[in-house]
Amino acid sequence: MSWHWQSAAAIAAAVRSRAVSAVEVARAHLDRIASLDGKLHCYLRVDEKGALLQAAAVDAAVARGEDPGLLAGVPVGLKDLFVTAGLETTAASKILQGWIPVYDGTAVTRLKRAGAVLLGKLNMDEFAMGSSNENSAFGPVHNPWDLERVPGGSSGGSAAAVAAGLCAIALGTDTGGSIRQPATLSGVVGIKPTYGRVSRYGVVAFASSLDQVGPLARTVEDCALALEAIAGHDPQDATSIDAPVPRYRDQLGGDLSGLRVGVPEEYFAEGLDPKIATLVRAAIAELARLGARTVPISLPNSIHSLATYYLIAPAECSSNLARYDGVRYGLRIPAEGLGEMYQQTRAAGFGAEVKRRIMLGTYALRAGYYDAYYLRAQKVRALIKRDFDRAFSECDVIATPTSPVPAFRLGERTADPMAMYLADIYTISCNLAGLPGLSVPCGFVDGRLPTGLQLLGPPLGEEVVLRTAAAYQRTTRWHERRPPLATEGVA
Ligand code: GLN
């Protein structure tokens, strides 16, 4: 039995019924990581000992007749932005290298409580800034569908690990698309919940008014299970929403009759790869075949999303990253030459993109410029949000492409930050408006590079987004296709 291609739902059921032990499932994944990850570079750290201990604890709970939890024995990978007790956490940055936290973030605690087995920490763009995973201080991740191409970013290790069967579920974070964009480029499902739905306590901060935690998996059902395990109010996070968590897994059945699917023409304009346009339109036609009614809608201020985001995100990051002053994290400073050493190490500690953002953000927040840039961007943000409010009075869910292009070649966009930022054009408005958004595989460009359909919902509308995606996935087979790596003689 190839446990690495089983869904989380199937693994949890098998572990619970003792058809397999959690230790056996963990072992299978650890072996696969050892044989495959040299090519992909998804994992920055594998916690073999911790994973086997957690798995053994799940098996012991099952043997005692206790409920082992929703994700019993499910192998999970964590983006290295999640703070993990006793396990180095770097945010893929040299400045945090060597930092071993003394606590677990809330999402991590909740996964453990649900019986998940945490395999290790996944590669990402430094401090989650990027769209290709090439900004990692420890080297890029390779796309399992084509090793010469990027997996998407910033949760590139999360998406590629799920696509290659190196974990069943991965946690990522999404500030401007970093769950959905790599999910689409790597051919997996990813959901960014409503802002505040999942606690960010113990997640290294990037842009605090935008950051949100969410799962990536090969099926919509697995995303629903993971979200159910991690969502919900947390007094440790002041932005966390105090609303009950629905049983998402019970909301996935049924056809789509009566569902109004809004289609914004602004998202199909110039810049979109025509092959992706065709696949996404076919996916929307499939939703209609399942009973949905398509409604043309307009989101006129979406064209300002990119400019708005690339002011707000750097401004907030320049404030969040000020804490890495070379004193509290990562550095071992000798008694002499403190000042110079401090300057040098701090400069060496951040990569080029992070420095660019800190400079941009500091500039935009300067007294005298604040009104012209940051405040203006916040006003445009309100207009973008208002467009969505209006649209959701006419439809229940919005369907768009997730990415304008399929996975691009490693190095293709690194010299041109603007070209890199354009990869986020369809994902960013969702974060600016605080909405839930999901990407589900909807076909292959040229028959080999995956792409995805993006579904956006109203605030706390995770259920409608998941239900729509689940109905689509039940009648399509895209998610069953495996990357060519899988056939390279690796069990
Ligand atoms: N690509 C966007 C950026 O570079 C979004 C990143 C993210 O969502 N973390 O900021």
Boltz pocket constraint, residues with backbone or C-beta under 6 A from the ligand:
constraints:
  - pocket:
      binder: B
      contacts: [[A, 127], [A, 128], [A, 129], [A, 130], [A, 131], [A, 153], [A, 154], [A, 173], [A, 174], [A, 175], [A, 176], [A, 177], [A, 178], [A, 179], [A, 206], [A, 313], [A, 420], [A, 424]]
      max_distance: 6.0
